[in-house]
Amino acid sequence: MSSQKPQVRVWTDGCFDMVHFGHANACRQAKALGDYLIVGVHSDEEITKHKGPPVFNEQERYKMVRAIKWVDEVVENAPYVTTIETLDKYGCDFCVHGDDITLTAEGIDTYHLVKENKRYKEVKRTQGVSTTDLVGRMLLLTKSHHETDESKLPCPETTKQLSSSSESYSPWTKSCQFLATTNKIIQFSDGREPKPNDRVIYTAGAFDLFHIGLLDFLEQVKKEGDYLIVGLHTDPVVNRYKGSNYPIMNLHERVLSVLACRYVDEVVIGAPYKVTKELLEHFKVDLVVHGTTQVFPDVDGSDPYQEPKNQGKFKIVESGNSLTTADIVERIISHRLEYETRNKKKEEKEAKVFQIHSEMKKNEPNEYKAVNLN
């Protein structure tokens, strides 16, 4: 008789629009409660009906979720209201979601059916980041999210709030500085060192608003070797060569977003803009890769890739995807009124049920209380 434990299959679902480290952390926590994680992703039609237009289309969102390293399987066009039939169809023991509120267009809790059948578990939502907040940063052209001495204070306010009305305050969409910890970085990192015979690849950049264009690039870069190191430039450096209010996500937010990608093995936090001989030797880099986007000169006017070029270790790699962070911002700006309306409605709807939800949670069984895996 076999003593092997049966596999615990876990379900989680959502819109996964503008996939960021908060989404990835939700998947990480869900996976930690079982053995096999299935993620349902809603269609554009369903999201538009219940929340408003998504920033990314469904094919982009499906691919982004598949690239999160804790995800084992993606179910496309998942129903907006999670049902017992859905869990049974995919052999899932229970559904996992964060401790925020998800409502239909009619204001109904999308998880009421699995909650009633005691097949629901909660994990703590990642504080300090949301798609709504990121959209707000683009619309308001703020810089307060950048990593500066002032921004290390707890929860600095953005230049403007997404909504000025206290009645539409939402505890999940309020702008708040994400506070990075060593524990969070460790949780996202595999901790794998390159093997002696691994071909080590290095690429560097802003990797802002981690999107499908960046994902496609990293997928192609990983094919160049065995171990991929991504260098992330600091916020002031990114702002120097991109201008405006870039980067939209600060350094620590970008670190976790890139670490969550299954193609990435290691991240250099605050990598130097110039790729030096010392950097190549320290990481035993075999090849330095850059995309087809413009390479801006260093502050002294020199080519930041001159050293790897001199060593014959530089290569331009095409991703096959021309989408850039600027294109994403343009999507937001061109539909400004739609997204502003979407954000305001979302805040107002959440605020109306927040108090009721809080009271209900006090009376729920322990298995429905949020599990703190942060």
N, C-alpha and C positions, 0 to 999 in steps of 0.2 A: 504494500500500500504506500503510495507516494505521500511524503510529508511536505511537499512543496506548497507554499502558500499561493492561493489564487491571485492573479494580477488584479490590482485595484485600478480601475479605469476612471479617470476624472474628466468631467465636462466643464468648460467655461465658454462664455460667448460674449459678443459685444460688437460695436461698430469698428473699433480699431482704426479710427481716422487719424491721420497724422501720427502714425505709430511712434511712441516715445518710450523712455525708460520706465514710465509709470505703467504702461501696458505690459512691458516686458517683466516688470516686477510682479505684476498680477499673475502672469503665466508661471513665473518662478515659484511663487507661493502655492499656486494651484498644483503644480507638478510635485511639490514637496509633500502633499497630502496623499499621494498615490504613486503609481508606477508608470502610467501611460496617460498622457494629456491630449485630449481632443479639444480643439478650439473651433467654435462655430462663429462665422463672420457674417454679419447681416448684409443684404443687398443694398444697392443705392436707392432702390424704390422704397424699401422698408424704412431706411434711415430718413429719407426725405419726408416720408409720411409722418413719422413720429418725432423727429428732432429738427429737421431742416436739412438743406443740402450738404453732403459731405465734401470735404476738401479734395480727397483722393477718390478715384473711382474704384469700383469693387474689385476689378482685376489687379489693380495696384495694391489694394489692401490685402487681398488674398496672398499675394506673393510676399508682402512685407511680414505678415504673420508667420508664414512658413519659414522665414529666415530667423525667427526668434529661436534661440538654441534650446529652449526647454519645451518647445512644441513638437509633438510627435505626429500629429495629423490635423488637417484643417478641413472643416466642413463648410462648403460654400453655400450662400443663400440660406443661412440658418434662420429659423423663425424668430421673430422679435420677442415673443413671449415664450419662455422656456417651458416645455411640457414634459410630462412623465414619458409620453410616447417617444419623444426625441431621445431622452436618456436611454430608454430601453432599446431603441433602434440601433444605437451605437455601443450598447453593452456597458454603459457608464453607471457606476454605483451611486454617484451624487454629482451635484452641480456646485461650483465654487464661484463666488463673486466678491467684489470689494464691499466695504461697509458704507458705500454711498448709495444714493437712490437712483434707480432706473425706472422710468415711467413710460407708458404708451402715450399716444396723442390724447387719449381720454383720461389720463392721470392714473392709470392702473399700474400697480407694481408688476413689472414683467416677470418676477420670480415667485409670484403668489402661489402658483400651482405646485412647484417643487418644495416650497416652504411648508405648505399644508401637508404634503406627503413625507415630510421629514427627510428629504433627499437634497438638502441645501446646507452649504457651509460658507462661512464668511471669513475673509482675510482682511487685514488692515489695508486701506487704500494708501498709496504713496502720496505723502503730503508735499505740497509745493509745486505740483505740475498738473496740468490738464490741457486738453486740446483747446478748450475755451480760453484759457490763459494765454496759450501760444498765439492763438488768433488775435487776441487783444494786443499782444506785444507788436504784432505786425501792423495792426490798424492804428495804434497810438504812437508808433515809432519811438518807444521808450528805450532807455539804456540802463534803467535801474536794476535789471537782472544780471548785468555784467559783473564779473568777479573783480571788485575793487575793495579798498579798505572799508568804505562806507557800507558796501553791500553785504559785509559779513555780520552786520547787526541782524538779530532775529526778525524775520518777516518785514523787511522794508516795504513800504507801499510803492506802487508804480505811480508814474506821473498823474495818471487818472485811473479811476476804477472803471471796469467794463460797464458798470451801471452806477450812477450816482445816488440812486434811491435806496435807502436802508431797507425798504420793504421788499426789495428784490435781492437781498443779500443771500448768498448761498455759501455754506461752509466748504463746498468742494470746488467752486469756480473762483473763489476769492484769490487774487494775486498774492503770492507769498513766496519769498525766496526759498529755494530748495537748499537744505543744509546737508551737504555731503559728509559721510563718515567713512572711516577706514573699514568698518564692518560691512557697509553697503557695497563698497568696491570689492571686498573679498567675496561677498555673496555672488557678485556678477562675474568674477574672474574664475577661469578654470584652474589657474595656477600651474598650467602645464609648461614645462621648459622645453626648448627645442632639443630634439635628439641629436647625437653627434653627427649623423649623416644628413640631417634635414637641410633643405635649401631654404634659407631665411630671406624673406621679402620684406621690404620696408616701403611704406607710402605715408605721406603726411598731408595735412590740410586742416580745414575748419570742420568738415563733416557736420555741418549745421542742419537742423531740422531733418534728421536722418530720414531720407526719402528713397523712393524706388530707383532714382538715378544713381545715388551713392551705393545702394545695395547692388545694383547691376555691375557697377565699377568694381566693388570689392569681390564679387563673385568671379569676375574675370582675372583680377589680380591674384587671387588665391590659386588659380590654375598655373601661375608662374613658379610656384614652389610648394613647400610643405608647411611652413610656419610663417604666418602673416603678422607683422607688427605694424600698428597704425599710430603715427605720431599726431597728436592734436595740439594745434597752436593755441596760445593763450588768447583771451578776449581782446586785450589791447593790440596784439599782433594781427588778429583777424580784422579788427576794426580799421587798422592802418591800411590794409590792402583791399578791403571791401567797402569801407565807409558806411554812411548812414547809421542805422542802429544795429548793424551786424556785429557779432553773431546774435541771432534770435534766441538761441539757447546758450547759456553760459558754459564755461569749460567743464565743470563737474557734471552738468546735465548731458553734455556731449560725450563725456567719457563713458557714462553708463549706457547711453544709447548705442554706442559703437561696441562696447563689451558684450552687449546682448546679442550681437550678430553672430551667427554660427560659423561664419567664415573667418572671424578674427580670433587670433590666439593671444595677443598682448597689445596693450595700449601704453604709449609714452605720454604721460600727462604734462602738458606745457612743453612740448617738443620745441627745440630751437628751429627758427625759420630756415637757417642755413644748414644743410646736411654736411657735416664736417667729417674729416678723417677719423677723429676721435669717436664720433657716433657710430660710424661704420665698423670700427674695430671693436667697440664695446659690445655691440649687439651681433657681431660676426655676420654682418649683412652681405648677402650674395648679390642682391639686385635691388635697386631703388626704382620705384615705379611712380609715374605721374600720369594723370589723365590728359585729355585733349584740351582742357580749359587753360586759359592764360596763366603763365607763370609770372608773377610780379617780382621785380628785383628786390634785393635786400635793401636795408636802409642806406647802405653805402653804395648802392647802385649795381652791386655785383650779382651774378647769377647764383641763386641759392643751391643749384644742383651742379655746380662746376666740378666739385671734388668727385662725386660718383661718375660724372662724365669722363673725367681724366682717367679714372680707374677702369673704364669700360663696363661700369655697373649701372647704367641708367637706361630706362626703356619707357617709351610712351605706350600706354595701353588704352585701347578704345573699349568703352563699355557697351556701345550699341544703343545707348540711351542718352539723349541730349538734355533731359530734364535737369534743371539746376535749382538751387535754393531760391534764386531770384525769380524763377518761374513760379514757384509755389507762392511766394509773396505776391506776385502779380495776380495769381488766381484769387487770392484773398481780396486784394485791393479792387479788382474789377467787379467783385460781387460784394463790395463793402456793406451795402444796405442789407443784403440778405443775411450775411453773417452777423451783423450787429443785431438784427431782429432775432436771429436764432439764439444768440448768446443771452439776450435780455429775456426772451421767453423761457429759456432753460433755467435761468436763475430764479425767475418768478415762480415757475412751476415747482422747483425744488424747495423754495422757501415756504410755500404753502403747506407742504406735507412734512417738512423737516421736524416740526414740533411733535406732530402726531407720531411720526416714525420713531422719534427718540423715546417717547413714552411706551410705545409698543415693544421696543427692543428690551426694555427693562423687565418685561413680563415674559419674554421668550425663553424657551429651554436653553440650557447651556450650550447645546450643540449648535445653536444658531448664533452665538456670540462670536464676534470677530476673533479669529485666530491670529495672534501676533507672530508672524514669521519674518518681520522686518529686521 
